[in-house]
Amino acid sequence: MAKKIKDVEFAVDDASGDQRIFDTFDEACGFAVSLAASGRKVNLDVLIYSEAGARRWGGDEAVKEYREDPDASVSDRIEIRAESKGRIA
């Protein structure tokens, strides 16, 4: 299992619209894909709370973006979609 990145969290809205917070990207992705399998688009939001967290998440470019707006509520948004292809013979 992937490790927690200090000062980084991952948020996904559940089927009821309530936000769920995850410590690792892997956990958030698994949850998002399970929701997307029902046919809806799911956003996975990356929440970064420090320059160090930004560096661990996305390197120099993430640090640059963090410095531009350290109070941004979402540092990165990943849209997850899953499409059923039906039975494969």
Secondary structure, DSSP 8 states (H G I E B T S, - for coil): -----TTEEEEEE-TTS-EEEESSHHHHHHHHHHHHTTT--EEEEEEE-SHHHHHHHHHHHHHHHHHH-TT-S-SEEEEE---------
